[in-house]
Amino acid sequence: MPSTRALAIELGVSRTTITAAYEQLVAEGFLVTSMGRAARVAAPLAASAPPTSHNTSRNRPPPLLSEFGRCVAGLTLPGLPPVEPVAIDFRYGAVASRDFPSLAWRRAYQAEMLHQPRSICYIAPEGDDALRRAVQGYLARARGLSCDAGQVVVVHGSQQAIDLCARLLLGPEDTFVFEDPGYLMARRCFEATGARLLATPVDEHGLNTAHLPTDSRVRLAYVTPSHQFPLGGVLPVGRRMELLQWAQRRQAWIVEDDYDGEFRYGQRPIDALRSIDVDDRVIYIGTFSKTLSPQLRLGYLVLPADLVSVFRQTKQLADRHAPVLDQRVLASLIDSGVYERHVRRVRRENEQRRAVLLDAVARHLGANACITGTAAGLHAVLWLLGLRSEDEPALVAACRGEDVGVYPVSPLFAKPSSGPGTRPAGMIMGYAGLTQQEIERGIRILAAVVGRWHS
């Protein structure tokens, strides 16, 4: 190689620049230098073979994946929100940004920033002690659930909680009970383990415990007893006891997803299933996605004592821990009472939105529709009696053409309807992210679209 001085003169640049470039090439192993000798190329470098075509990757064999990877590759997951948003979106799981307690959050955040330690390091995988104690107290007050703070593990939203349950409790030789219809992303998590699905029907009261299987390989049942997703039933105490007794006989775990249990209208929220579990078979999942924001990605597990250690270790392997500053801010809001006042306020707001939805459906759709699952939660299911389930995709497309987003219920059924026309078209109508005016206008547009089907 030429000397740094000669190359700098030849290229018309600073010798310092050439020296820095040489040092980088030496560090990367391309050049070798020694005292009193010119830099030289480290070794002959084989040139990459030119690609034979632009479609080389298409000719490669499929990648070798683990059994888990093969299961995941074969799954169909829900699509992401469309790139082009609609003006009125009845997407379930969305909440109104204006409902977020921005001022209280900012104050608590700033206060926590002032108390930052001299050094920053990892914390325990199960989460910040302050938040786990705050969750313990909150669950006792709001959900009738008594536990130790040591049983609480903070996670990245309920989806990570479900994934941890699937990975730790199921294998390819196992089976699992799942509500039909039910939360698709949870079903996919369990299916990704290779375990076999036992779809169990639900009715207006939630999971039909008369259909619980006797399969000796069943290891887990996933349920949403406080507000069945998506149909909205609330599991009565008789069925809750039957489910707990079934789990005890089979030595199976119950995963209770309490995704929006704080939102019950007209009476206090139903206590959690875990609150009456005397055999320690229930894994409780809570989330702050519906009360604060789905983008916060904070949730928690309340675990049976036998599972705490392995869940902590798996959480540590997955991502060390959830964001610490957000955990401490949230703990501050809970301890101060701000969080529970916020939940009460948002519950009132959503009760008003729900009332507007029910009134608009009655006025604009009348006998052509019925709406179910409205006693609790942040969504309802709108059944369009004059349309078939096969019409759902066309109806979704027609509404999107009118700048309204609606979402079909059929993809949430594990078992397809037994024949054409056996189930009416159904739409899951989330209302927590909309104003009352948007709900009214959206239902009016939906009714006009439906009216064209009947004309």
N, C-alpha and C positions, 0 to 999 in steps of 0.2 A: 504494500500500500504506500502511496506517497506520504511524505511527512506532512504534519498538520500545517506547517508554515507554507509549503509548496501548494497544497490543496487550497488553502485560504486565498493565496494570490491568484490561483487559476480560476477559482469560482467567484472571486471578488467579494468575499464575506469575511467577517471577523474570525481571527484564529481561535478566539474563545468558543465560537459556535462550532468550528470543526473539532476542537478538543472535546467538547461536550458530546458531539455525535460519536466520536471514536470511543469515548468512555462508555457510552450506552451500548455500542456494538460489542465491546469487550464484556460488559456485564451480561449481555444476552448470549454470549458464546460464539458470536460470529467472527470476532477478531482475537488474536493472541498478541500480547506485547511483552517485551522483556527489556531489562536495562541495556542500553547501548545498541539496540537493534530496532529496525523499522517494524511497524505493525504489519502483521500478515494475516491472511485468511486462515481461520482455525483448521478447516478441513474442507475437502471438496463437498459441496452441497448438491445433493441430487435434486434436480428440477422436478417439480410435480408433473405428472403425466397430463397432457391436455385432455380435457373432457371430450369424449367421443360424440356426445350430443347434449342438447339442452334438457333431455328427459332422462339423464342417467339415474336419478333417484327412483324413477318409475320401474327400473329394471332390477333394483335391489330386492333381496328377499325381505319379508316383513321383519321388523325388529324383534329380538328375543326379549320377552317380557316375563315377569313373575306371574304366578297364578293370579295374584291380586291385579296386576297390570292388565292381564288378559280379560279379567272380569270387567274392569273399568272401561277398557277399549270397546267392549261389546254393549255398553249401556247407552241409552238415549237420555240425555239430560235436558231439562227445560231450557229453552232459548233465553238469551239475554234480552233486555228491553230493546225494542227497535231503535235504530239510529235516529229516525225521524219521530220525535215525540208527538203525541196528540194533545189537543187543547184540554180535553176532559178525559182523564185516565182513571178508570175504576180498578186499577191494579191493586190486588190484595197484598198486604205486607208493607205498603207505603204509608207514611205518616206525614202530616203537614209540617213543613219546616218552620212555619210561624208558631207552632205549638212548642217548639224546643225552648227550654228556659235559658235563653242565651245570656241574659244579664247575670243570673245566679251562677251559671257555669263559668262565665268569664271572671267573676269575682273570686270564686273558689279556686279557679286555675291560677290566677295571679297570686293568691295567698299561698298556694302550694309551691309556686316557683320561688317565693321568698324563703321557703323553708328547705330548699334543696340541700342535701349534705355536701361536705367538702369533696367527696369522691363519689362517682356513680358506678355501680356494679350490678350484676344480676341479682334478682331476688329469688325466693323459693318458687318452684314451678306452680304450686297450688294458688299463688296469688298473694297480694298484699294483705297483711294481717288486719289492717284497719277495715278494708272492704269486706273481708270474710266475716269479721265480727258484726259489721253493719248489716250485711245480708242475713246473718243469723237472727238479729233482732227484728229486721223487717219481715222476714218470713213468719216469725211468731205472731206479729201484730196483724199482718195483712192476709196470710194464707193458712193460719192455724197450724203451722208446721214447726215442731220443736226439734232442734238438732244442735250439735256442737259445731263451733266454728271450724274445728279440725276436720269435719266431714265435707266442708265446702271447698270446691276447686273452681277457680275462676278461669274461664275459657274465652275464646274468640267467638262469641255468639253461640246460639243453640246448635248451629250446624257442626261446629267442632265437637260439641258435647256428644252429639249423635254419632259422629265419626269415631270418637274414642270408644263409645259403647260397642259399636259394630266390630272394631278391630280387636277389642279385648275379650268380647263375650261370644263371638260367633266364629265358626270355621266352616270349611266346605262340606263337612259331614253333618252339619246342624240344620235345624229348621227354625223359623221365627214366625210369630203371629203378627199380623199387620192389619190395621183397619182398612176396609174396602168400601168406599174410597178413602184415601188418606194422603198425607203429605208426601209428594213424589220424591223430593230430595232426600227425605229420611229413608224411604223404601230403597232408593238407589244406593245409599250408604250400606245398608244391610245386604243388598244383593251383591255388592262389590266384593264381599267376603267369600262368595261362592255358596253361601247358605241358601236353603230352599225356602221360598215364600209360601206361607200359609195364609192366604187372603181370607179374612173373617169379616162377614157382612156387618154393617151398621144400620140402625134405623133411627127414628126420631129421638131416641134416648141415648144414642151413642153405640158403642161396641155391643153386639148381641152376644152375651156370654154363654147363651145356650149352644152356640156354635164353636166354642173353644175346643181345639183338637186334643186328642189323647196321644198323639205321636210321641214316642219315647225320646226322640231326638230334639224336641223343641227346647230351646234354651232361653228364649227371650220373647216378650210381647211388648210392642210399641203402642201406646195409647195416648189420646188427648182427651181426658175425661172431663175437664172443666168447660171445654167448648170444642166439640169434635171437629177436626178439620177434614173436609170443608163444610159438612152438612150442618154443624152447629149444635148437635144434641149435647145435653148435660147428663153424664152418667149417674143414674140414681144410686142411692146407698146400697140397695139390694144387689145390684150388679157389681158394685165396687167390692162388696164382701165376697161374692162368687169369684171374681177375678183374683183377689188376694188368696183365697183358699185354693184355687186352681194352681197358682204359682207356687204355693207352699207344697202341694202334693207333688208337683212335677220338678221341684227345685229349680224353677225357672226365674229369670229376672224380669221385672216389669219396668220399662222405661216410660216414665210419665213426662210428657212434653207439655208444660204449662205455659204455652207461648203467649197467651193473652188473657190469663186468668184474672187479672185485675179489673177487666172491663165487663161487669155484669150490671144490667140495668133494672131498676125497680126494686132491687134488694141487694144485700151485701154479697160479695163474691163467695162462691162455693169453696169450702176448704179443700186443700190438695188431697189427692189420694194417699200420698205418703203420710199424711197426718193420722190415718187410721191403720197404718201398716205396723203390726206388732211383730212380724217375723223378719223385718229388715230385708225385704225382697225388692223394694221399690227404689229405683234411681230417679231422682227428681231433677228436671232440667228447667231452669228459668232463664229469662233473657231481658235485657233492657232495650231491645230493638223496637218493641211496640210502644213502650212508655216514653222513650227518649228519641232514639234514632237507629235505624238499621245500619247506618254507616259507622256507628260507634264501635260495633263488633265486640261487645262485652256481654257475656252471659255467665252462667255458673251451674255447677252440678252439686247436688246434695247426695252423698254416696253412703251406701251401707258400710259399716265399719270394716268389713272384710275386703272391700275393694279400694279403700283409700290409698294404700301404698302403691299399688300397681297403676292406678290412674295418675298419681303424682309423677311416677317415673316415666310413664308414656307421654304425659304432657311435657316433661323436660326434654325428652327426645324429639318431640314434634317442633317446639319453637321456644324452649326455655320458659317463657311466661308471657302473659298479656301485658300491654303497655302500662307501665307503673304509674306514670303521672295521671293518666285518665282514671286508673283505679282509685287513686287517692282523692282526686277531685270528686268522684262519685261517692266515695265513703263519706266525705265531708258533707255533701248534700243530703245523704240519708241521715247521718247523725244529727244534723241541724233541723231536720223536719221539712226542709225545702222540697225534697224529692216526693214525699207523700202528699204534700199540698199540691205539688205539680200534678201528680197522678189523679187526685180528686178533680182538679180543674179540667184536665184533659178528658176525664171520664164524662164530665158534664158537656163538654164540647162535642164529643162523639155521640152522646145520647141525642143531642139536638140534630146532628147530621143523620143519625139513624132514623129519627122521626120524619125528617124531610124525605129520606129515601122511601120509607113505607108509604107516606102520603102521595108522593109522586107516582109510585108504582100503582097505587089504587086508582088514582085519577086518570093516568095516561094509558095504562095497560088493562086495568079492570079485570074482567073475567078471563082474559087471555093469559094471565100469569098468576102465579102465587109465589110468595117469598118465604123462605124458611131460615132457621138458625139465627134469629134476630134477638134472642134473649141475652146474648153476651157477645163479646168479641168486637172486631173491627171490620167484619165483612158479613155478607149474607149470600144465600144462593137463590137466584132468581130463576124459577122454572117457567118456561114459555110453553104453555100447554098446547098451542096449535102447531108447534114445530117439533121435529124429531131430533134425536141426538146427532143424527147424520148431517143435520143442517147447521151445526155449530160452526164449522170452519167458514162457511159462506156468510153466516151472520156476523162473525168476527170481522171478516174482510169488508163487508158492507158498512159496518159501524165505523171502522177505521177510515173508510172513504169519506165519512161524515165528521172526521176528527174526534171520534169517541173511541176509547179503548175499553173493550170488554174481553173476558177470559173464560174459556169453556171449562166445564166441570169434567167432561168425559176423560181427558188424559189422566185424571187422578184415580180412575177405577183400574184396579189390577185385572179384574175379569171384565171382558167386554159384555155388553148387553146381549141377552140370549137370542135376539133377532131384531130385524128392522122395526122401528117404531115402538119398541118395548119400553123406552124411557124418553120422556120429553127432553127437548134441548134445555140445558142449564148453563147459567153464567154465574161465576163467582164475582160478586160485586163488592170490592173494597171501597170504603167511603171515608176512611180516616185522613186521606191526603187531599180531600176536596173541600171547597166551600159549599155552603148550603145552596147558593145560586148555581154553582157548577153541577151539583147533584140534580137539581130540578131540571136544568137544561139538558143534561146528559140523558136522563130518563125520557124526556120529551123526544129527543132525537132517536133514541132506541125504539120508542113506541112507533115512531113514523116508519123506521126501517122494518119493524115487525109487521106493521100494517100493510106494507107492500106485499108481504108473503101471503096475507089473507085475502088480498084484493084480486 
